Amino acid sequence: MSIQRLDILVDNLANRGWEAINLYSNYLYHVADDDFMMYWEVKRKSDNQSITIEFIFMDDIYYSKNLNDVSWCIEYKNNTRLDFQKINSLEWRSDLKEWVDNLGK
């Protein structure tokens, strides 16, 4: 399920001209061993913008390294957060679109 969530995000980023790479691995969905987070750099060639996105993974009790436990991501340029809790809701898809649309603004 989590890979599906992340794939939807990657597709939305690509549709708006962004390319995502993992800052610490050649594998896009690699969770860092030392801090239970995943870090992407998203780049847009049209204006040479680059933004770092940090993903947080939490299970019911504590931080996790399991992709199924992706909870939210945050980009610090605008200090905006995208929650993954309600992946199947229309609200989540709307939030995702708005979040991606506002990257780099």
NUKE-361720 format. One record per residue (C-alpha): residue number from 1; z, x, y. Coordinates in nm, 4 decimals. Layout:
residues N
REC     k         up       east      north
REC   NUM          Z          X          Y
...
end
This chain:
residues 105
REC     k         up       east      north
REC     1     0.0000     0.0000     0.0000
REC     2     0.0873     0.2759     0.2417
REC     3    -0.2374     0.4622     0.1989
REC     4    -0.4059     0.1309     0.2791
REC     5    -0.2026     0.1078     0.6010
REC     6    -0.2933     0.4602     0.6986
REC     7    -0.6592     0.4025     0.6067
REC     8    -0.6675     0.0988     0.8362
REC     9    -0.5273     0.3118     1.1172
REC    10    -0.7817     0.5898     1.0513
REC    11    -1.0655     0.3339     1.0554
REC    12    -0.9442     0.1882     1.3845
REC    13    -0.9167     0.5347     1.5372
REC    14    -1.2678     0.6282     1.4185
REC    15    -1.4120     0.3035     1.5563
REC    16    -1.2884     0.4101     1.8993
REC    17    -1.4159     0.7671     1.8737
REC    18    -1.0999     0.9431     1.7533
REC    19    -1.0873     1.1869     1.4626
REC    20    -0.7549     1.2517     1.2879
REC    21    -0.6427     1.5766     1.1277
REC    22    -0.3068     1.6705     0.9793
REC    23    -0.1441     1.9478     1.1816
REC    24     0.0186     2.1145     0.8795
REC    25    -0.2158     2.0507     0.5887
REC    26    -0.5793     2.0062     0.4917
REC    27    -0.4735     1.6757     0.3355
REC    28    -0.4560     1.4043     0.6001
REC    29    -0.1708     1.2198     0.4276
REC    30     0.0591     1.5201     0.3746
REC    31     0.4255     1.4646     0.4645
REC    32     0.5978     1.7814     0.5894
REC    33     0.8469     1.9212     0.3391
REC    34     1.1144     2.0162     0.5876
REC    35     1.1495     1.7091     0.8073
REC    36     1.0123     1.4015     0.6225
REC    37     0.7441     1.3422     0.8845
REC    38     0.3691     1.3599     0.9077
REC    39     0.1934     1.4948     1.2136
REC    40    -0.1626     1.4155     1.3115
REC    41    -0.3682     1.5420     1.5952
REC    42    -0.6279     1.2899     1.7025
REC    43    -0.9199     1.4172     1.9043
REC    44    -1.1919     1.2383     2.0928
REC    45    -1.5062     1.4409     2.1538
REC    46    -1.6350     1.2198     2.4332
REC    47    -1.3654     1.3397     2.6734
REC    48    -1.1997     1.6279     2.4820
REC    49    -0.8668     1.4455     2.4643
REC    50    -0.6158     1.5451     2.2016
REC    51    -0.3013     1.3498     2.1172
REC    52    -0.0298     1.4176     1.8590
REC    53     0.0910     1.1284     1.6456
REC    54     0.4179     1.1594     1.4557
REC    55     0.4825     0.9392     1.1506
REC    56     0.8327     0.8504     1.0327
REC    57     0.9090     0.7638     0.6684
REC    58     1.2275     0.5745     0.5814
REC    59     1.3390     0.4012     0.2654
REC    60     1.6227     0.1470     0.2609
REC    61     1.8870     0.4118     0.3228
REC    62     1.7462     0.7408     0.4504
REC    63     1.4386     0.9388     0.5417
REC    64     1.1737     0.9636     0.2724
REC    65     0.8656     1.1677     0.1842
REC    66     0.7049     0.8790    -0.0020
REC    67     0.3891     0.7453     0.1660
REC    68     0.4970     0.3959     0.0649
REC    69     0.7867     0.4300     0.3068
REC    70     0.5835     0.4779     0.6263
REC    71     0.7863     0.2917     0.8870
REC    72     0.6270     0.3688     1.2211
REC    73     0.4309     0.6232     1.4171
REC    74     0.4652     0.7307     1.7763
REC    75     0.2480     0.9078     2.0259
REC    76     0.4324     1.0723     2.3091
REC    77     0.1668     1.0753     2.5812
REC    78     0.2403     0.7096     2.6557
REC    79     0.5572     0.7007     2.4451
REC    80     0.4274     0.4117     2.2375
REC    81     0.5227     0.3213     1.8837
REC    82     0.3293     0.1373     1.6130
REC    83     0.5452    -0.0309     1.3487
REC    84     0.4073    -0.0663     0.9952
REC    85     0.6603    -0.3243     0.8714
REC    86     0.4387    -0.6312     0.9036
REC    87     0.1121    -0.4890     0.7726
REC    88    -0.0196    -0.8231     0.6449
REC    89     0.0485    -1.0196     0.9596
REC    90    -0.2000    -1.1056     1.2314
REC    91     0.0554    -0.9679     1.4762
REC    92     0.0327    -0.6219     1.3148
REC    93    -0.3458    -0.6156     1.3397
REC    94    -0.3224    -0.7199     1.7034
REC    95    -0.0565    -0.4552     1.7723
REC    96    -0.2701    -0.1938     1.5960
REC    97    -0.5763    -0.2767     1.8044
REC    98    -0.3782    -0.2662     2.1282
REC    99    -0.2025     0.0584     2.0320
REC   100    -0.5297     0.2347     1.9453
REC   101    -0.7045     0.0950     2.2545
REC   102    -0.4313     0.2428     2.4741
REC   103    -0.4465     0.5941     2.3278
REC   104    -0.5486     0.8418     2.5907
REC   105    -0.5021     0.6085     2.8852
end
